[in-house]
Every structure is written in C-alpha cells, then in structure tokens.
Amino acid sequence: MTETLPSRAVTDTVTAAREHLWMHFAPQPQNNEDLPLIVRGEGAYIYDEAGRRYLDGLAGLFVVQAGHGREELARVMAAQASELAFFPIWSYANRPAAELAERLAGLAPGNLDRVFFTNSGSEAVESAWKLVKQYFRLTGRPGKHKVISRMTAYHGTTHGALSITGVPELKQDFEPLVPSAHKTVNTNLYRAPLHGDDPEAFGRWAADQIELAILAEGADTVAAVFLEPVQNSGGCFPPPPGYFQRVRQICDKYDVLLVSDEVICAFGRLGTYFGADKFGYEPDIITCAKGLTSGYAPMGAMIASGKLFEPFASGRNIFKHGYTFGGHPVAAAVALANLDIFEREGLNRHVLTHEAAFRRTLEKLHDLALVGDIRGDGYFYGIELVKDKSTKETFTPEESQRILKGFLSRKLFENGLYCRADDRGDPVIQLSPPLTIGQSEFDEIEQILRHTLTEAEQLL
C-alpha cells in the first residue's frame, strides 16, 4: 500500500506559498487565485488541488522524460537514503556516483569519459568554463579564457553561465558580469538574414560567423564555444545541415574547445542520449542535467574528454572547484534507475519512431493566422507567433505582453495544457512533453493549441 503524505488545507498551503515562497522567474502572486497548486503527477499529466487534469506539455521544465508518478524511482531513492543518504565526493567515492560516472562515460560520444557531477545545468555550464580556463593555464596558454556563444541562447543563471547567456534582459540587473563572454549569430532559419531559402548555405554562413568572432577576439584568447544542439531560448532553433561539422572544423583549426550544452537536449529529448549523437559531431565537453534523473532528484554533470583530464591525471594538479551535493548518492541512484527505464522501455527509440508524427500534428496549426513557424526536433518544438504571416512581422513588446503573457499563458493552462509562452526573442510557444506520449496526446496538444490560438486571434 502506498503511504499518503500528511496534508493541510489547500487554502493554508496556497496562503503559505503566497506569503513565504519566493517564485522563480515569475511575479509574486497577489492573491490565491494567481497561484495554481499542483499536487500530483501521473504519466504525462499533472493535477491541481481541485482534481483538474492538465497535459504536461513541457515535462515540468524540459525534465520529466520518463513521466510522472514512477513509483520504482521513488523506491530506489528511499532504499538508497536508508543505506547512505549523503557523503561528499571530496576525496571519497560512493557506489552510485561511481557507477553512474562509468555508465555516462559509456553513453557519451567519442572519448568523453570523465564525469564531474553538479546539481544543475547552470552549475554544469559554470564548471565547464572554469575547467577550460584552468586547462589552458596548465597547458601553458593562460591567455585563452574567452568564450563564444550565440545570441538569444540561455545557458544558466549563475554569474558565469549568465555571462555566456545571450538574453540581454536577463542580464542587465546583475551587471557587471564575468567578462570575456562574446556573442555570435544563432541558427534561426525562419529569420535568416542570408540564405533563408538554402538551409545548408545558411548553416555554413552561421558557422563561419563563429570563426569571425574568434578572429575578432584573437584566436590566442578564445578558449571555448558553447552551443546547444537545438537552441532553446528564442524558440527551438535546430542546426542547419552541416552546421556542427563546420563548427568542429573551426574549433580544431584555432585550438578552441567545443562545449555542447545539452541541459535540455540530452537524455532522449531528441531521441538519442545526447544531442551530439543526433547531429553527428563530437564535442570536447558535454554539460547536462534535467532529464538525467527525469526530475526525481536534482542532478547535473559535466562530461569531459580524456584530453582535458590529462593535466589532472597524475594528481599533481587539482581542479579547484566542486559542490557539496555533487555526486549525491540518492540522486545518482535515481539517475541509474532512470537510465534503466530508458533501456527497458526504449524511450529513445520511441521518440525517433514518433517524432515525425508529432511534427505532422503540430504542422496542422499552420492554417491559423497567428502561427508563423513551427520548428524543432524530436520531442522539442517551438511555435513562433506572428502579427502578419505574409511579412513575418512580429509583435511589439506591448502586444507580446498582452497576447503571450496576459492571455495565452493563462488560457492554455485553463484549457488543460501546461506549456511555455516565451518572449526571450520573438514570441513562441514551447513544447517539450514527456518522452512516453504518442498520437493521442499529440492530438490533444494540437486541439488545445488550436482552440486557444483561435481565441487569441480576436485580440489582434
């Protein structure tokens, strides 16, 4: 029998949250009606305190790959906590962390075989930047410390990761940030300034802008390029054909490290364990988190190549960096069990089998006046909304606030779909559902979007 957790009155809980819980990336609720209370999850659905059901079209926050309510993961966590709930990996090891490191090394592409555990994606990105800086110092090139990333890209909230992030409005309140982070173009083919009718030519042009950025800063000062396989912020920009192969050539030419930021794209989101596998390139570092545990415990990782570990292999040099909860035994145990589910249920294969049907279902929305572009890969899509389809005219900031945040965010949830209305860049609706869903859920997503976007058209 499953034990139930002790409960308190819903009004008491909501009041406690409103008066004491500081919201993340959200305005503080002004009354109880502003604050939905999510109390349960099962499969691809979440439930509020009144028992209303919502399709989780964002997997929580690009996280719950295996779906909600996996009791086997909860049992693994309880068993591990009963045996060893915590001990740091500062000069010590624990069995789940060691086994998980070995397993991730076996899954990662190429010779990426050293795993540094963190608690989040931001911390994984922070760790990667610190590693590349120290690596070049230890190998006699201390001047190589700058990084190149893309406009509109989101890489995290810690000061280093936020510096790498390319969303100005997220940064301005926290400046000055870490210097030496520079931006180049992203791969938004829908709004390509050149070669918009030729994806391959556009991909080469976009990759070549990275080379120009390296040369502008001086190749002897640039340490790394940070790129997501499919860029999240701005609305799911897939790489054009040949893009990453060209980037890899450029990085090799100038002795610059390629960091594949896969906090969202790893662990099945694109139908492979890592996005680098989906698009056929080998990075020097992978940063990951989120889907590693399907959200059942917080955990991230930086997976580095043997080349980058070499200066530390003898024990004479120490990577002067770490986290109290890195390699947490309970989180590592649930990550191992989560990967067992991937293998047993074939979640990657499921995504690859059904990704075309997901795209076809979403593309039915092209007949709506607001829908300008539908793009993405695997189970990861963005729907860009436009004011005028023929000219691709976007909304003013005031219109975006009124339609996207003022109406769509609330109305989609009321209509039974939890997803994300995002204005970091041109306005988009983002979809990243649990990897377990199929055609019936695709249809449900499309129908709710169609109904709600049709209502939103009346606001123009």
N, C-alpha and C positions, 0 to 999 in steps of 0.2 A: 504494500500500500504506500502511495506517495504521501509524505507528510506535507501539510499545508503550513505556510508561514503565518505567524500571528498577524492580524490585520487591525487597522484602526479605521475610523470613519473616513470616507472619501473626502468629505469637506475638511476634516482636520489635516489630512495629508496634503491636499491642494493648498490649504492656507499655510501650512508649514513650508511648502516649496515656494510659494509666492513671497513669503516674508523672510526666508532664510537661504534659499537655494539660489546661487548666482548662476544665471543662464550663460551658456557658451554661445558666442556668435549670434546673440538674439537679444532683443529688447526685453527688459524685465516686464512680466505680466502685471497689468494694473488691476485685474480682478480675476476671480476664479474661472470665469468663462474663457479667459485668454490662455488658459494652461491645460491642455489635454493631459490626462493621467493614463499612461499606458501601463497595464497591469499584467499582461500575459502575451506570449507568442507561441504559435504552433505552425510549423511548416513555413509557408510563405505569407502568413497572416499575423497581424497583431490585433490586440483587443484593448479597448479602453475600459474605464471603471463601470460604465453603463452596459458593457457587453457588446458594444458596437464593434464590428469587424472591419479591418482595413487591409487591403493587399499591400504588403511591404515592397513597394517598387524601387527601393533604394538599398535593400538589405541592411537596414539600420542606417549606416553611413558607409556604403560600399564594403560591408564587413561580413554579414551573416551568410556566408557561402553555402553552408550545409543546411540552412534553415533553422527556425526557432524550435525550442522545446525538445532538443535532443537529450533525452534522459541519460543516455550512455555517457555523454560528455560530462554531465553533472556527477555521475557516479565515479568517473575517473578522477575528477577534481577532489571529491570527498575522500576517496581512497588515498590519493597522494598526500593530501593535507593531514590525514591521520598518521601517515608514515613519516613524512618530512614536509612540513608546511613551508619552511623557508631556511635557506642558508646562502650566504653570498658566494659568488664565484670569483672573489678576490683571493687568488692563490689556492682556492679549493674548487672541487667539482661536485656536481650531483648527477645522479644517474640519468634523470630525464633530460637535463640540458645537454649532457654528452651525447646521448642517443639522438636527440633532435638535431644537434650540430652535424653529426655524421649523416643523418638522413637528408638534411638540406643540402649538404655538400654533394651527395649523390644525385640530387634532383637538379641542382643548378647547372647551367651550361658551361662548357669548356672546363677550365681549371680553377673555377671559383670554388674553393674548398675550405676557406677559413670563415667561421661564423662568429660574429660579435653580436651578442644579444642586447636589445634595448627594450623599452616599454611602449614605444610608439613609433609612428612613422617620422614625426618631426625629429625625434632623438636619433633615428637611424640616419637621416639626412645630415644632422649635426655631426654624427660620428664619422660619416664618410668625408665630410670636408676637413675635419680635424686629422683624419688618417692621411689624406693626400698631402696635406701641409707637412705633417711630420715625416712622411715617406720621402718627400723631395728634400727635406732638410738632412735626413740621414743618408741620402744618396748623393750629397754634395751639390744640390741645386736649390738652396733656400729661397731664391728669388721667385720660384714657381709657387704661387699661392692664390692666384686669382681663379675665379670660376665663371663660366659662361652658362646661362640658362635662357629660357625663352619667355617672351612677353606673354602676359596673362597666366603663365603657369603658376600653380600653387605647390609649394614644397614643404610647408610646415609653419609653425608659429614660434619656435624658439628663435633667438636672435640671429643665429647663423642661417638656419633654414628660412627664416623670414627674409633675410637679405637675398637669398637665392630666388625667393618667390618673385614673380613678375606682375603682381597686382598692386598698383600704387596705393589704392585707398586702404588696403590692409596694413600698409607700412608707415603711413605718414604720422600716425600718432605715437610711434615708437622710435622715430629717428632721433639721433643718428644711429644707424645700424652698423653691422660689420662691413667695413669697406672691402673693395676688391671683387664685388659681385656684379657682373655685366650681362646685359640682355641682348638677345637677337630675335629674329622673327620666329613665329610658330608655324604650324602646318595647316592653317585654316584654308582649305582649298576653296570653300564657298566664297570667301572674301580675298582670294589671292590677288595681289597687285599685278602679278605677271603670270602667264602660262595657266590661267584659270581653266582653259579647255584641254590641257595636257598634263595629267597628274604626274607623269614621270618627269617631264621637264620642270614642273613646279617643284617636285621633290629635290631634284638636283640643285635648282636655284636656292631653295630654302637651306639645304645642307651647306652650300657654298657660302651662305651668309655667316655660318659658324666660322669658316676659315677666315673670312674677312674680319670678324670680331677678334679672333686670335691674333691676326697680324696687326690689327689696330692697337691692341694692348701690348703686343710684343710676345712672341712665342716663348721666350725665355722667362716670362712672368705668369703664364697661364698654366694652371695645374690640372683642371678638370672641366668637363662639360657635363651638366646634369640635365637629363632628358627623361620624360615619361614615355613609355611605349605608345600609349594613347593619352594625349594630354587631357586632363580632367577639366580644369578651370577654363572657362570660355565655351565649354560645351562639347567635349569628346572629339578631339582632333586626331584622327588616325594618321599614321605616317604614309605619305605617298610611296609608290613603288620605288625601291632602290634608295630611299632616303637614309636609312640606318647604315646600309653598306657604304654609302658615300661618307657619312659622318665617321664611321670606323676608319676609313682611309685617311681622312683629315686628321683625326686624333693620332693615328700612328705616325703620320708624316711629321707632326710637331711635338711628339712625345707628350701628349696630353691624355689624361685618363678619361675614360668614358664611364659615367655613372648612370645606370639605368634605375630611375626612381620608380619602383613598382609597388609602392604602398597600396595602390588601388589595383593595379593590373596583374599582380601575382596571384597564385592560388585559384586558378580556374576562371577568373573574370573574363578572360579572352579564350578560354578553352584549353589552356596549357598551364603548367605550373608557373612558368614565368613568361612575361610578355616578350622578352628577348627571343625565346624559342618560337613564338608565333611569327615574328617578323625576321627571324634568321640572322641575328647578329650576336656577337659575344662581347659583353661589356667587361670592364675591369672590376666593377663593384655593382652589386645589386642592393638597393635598400627596399625593405618590405616590412609589412605589419598587417593590420586589419584581418584579412582572410586567413592568416596563418593559424589562428585559433577559432575562426568563424565567430569571433567576438565573445566567446565564452570566458575569456580571460585576456587582459591586456598584454600584448607582446609584440615586439618588432625585432628586426635583425638587419645587420649589415653583413653581406656575404662578399668576401674579397678574394682576389686571385692569390695564388701562391707567390707571385712576384711581389705583391705588396706586403705579404707577410715575411718575406725573406729577411729584411733588416732586423726583425724581431725574433727570428727563429733560434738564434744562439743563446738568447736570454740576456745578452749584454744590454740591449735596448728594450725599453718598456713603452707601450702605447699608454701615454699618460692621460687616461680617460676611462670612465666607467660609470655605472649606475647601481645604486643599492639593490634594486629589484631586477637587474639584468639577469637572464637565465633562471628566473624564478621557477622552482621545481613544479609548482602546481600549474603554472602557465605552460611550461614545457610539456608536462604530461598531457594536458588537454590538446596541445598542438599535435602531438604524436597521434592521439586518438582521432583528431580531426583529419589528419592525413590518411589514417586507416579508412575512414569513411570515404574519402576521395577515391581510394583504390577499390574498395569493396563495391561501391555503388557507381563507379565510373563517371564521376561528376565532370571531369574534363571532356570525356567522350560525349556525354550528354549535351554539353554546351556546343561542341563542334557539330553535333548532329542536328541541333535545333536552332542554331544561330541564324541561318538563312530564313527560317520561318518567322523568327522574331522580327527580323528586318522587314520581311514582306508585310507582316501585320501592321507594323508601325507606319510603313510607307503608304498605307491606305489613307493616312491623315493628310497627304499632300493635297487633297481636294479642298482643304479648309483654307480660308483666306489668311489666317494668321501664320500658317506653317510655311516657313521659307526653306529650311534644310533639315534633313534627318540624317545623322551621321554617327558612326561608332563602329564597334567590332565586338564579337562575342555576345556577352550579355551586358553590354555597356554602351548606352546610346544617349545622344543629346538631340533635342528638337529645338531648332532655333526659330524664334518667333519674329515676324517682321511686320512692319506697318504697310508695306507695299511689296507684293511678291514680284512684280514685274521689274522694279528698280532695286530690290533688296534693301529698301530704306528701312532703317531701324527706328526704334522709339526714342524719343527724348528721355532724359533721366526722369522727368516728372511723369511721363506716360508709362515708363517702365515700372516706376514705383507704384503707380495706381493699378496697372494691369497685372504685373507679375507678383509683387508683394502684397498689394492691397486686395487683390481678388483671387488670383489663381492659386496661391499657396493655401489659402484657407478653403477655397471652394473644392479643390481637388481632394483635400483631406475629408471634407464633409461628404463628398460623393464616394468615398471609400478607397481612395488611392493615396498612399503616402509616397511622395517622391520629392524632388527638389526643384524649385523655381529659382534659378541662379542668374544674377546680373553682374557677375565678375567678368566683364566683357559684354558682348551682345547678349540679349536676354534669351535664355534657354530653359527648357525643362529637361532634367536629367533623370535617367532610368538606369538602375543597376540592381536588378532583383536577385533573390536567392537563386543559386545555380540549379535548383531542383525543379523549377517550374517548366511548364510546357504550353501547348497550344491553348488550352482553356484559360490559363492565366494571361497569355498574350492577348487573347480576345477581350478579356475583362479590362486589361490595361487600355487597350485601344478604345473600347466603348466609353470608359470613364473619361479618357482624354478628349474624345470626340464631343461628348456631351458638354464638358466643361469649357473647352475651347470655343465651341459654338456660342455658349453664353457670353464668353469674354469678348467675342466679336461685337457684341452690342455696345461695348464700352468705347469703341473707337469713334 
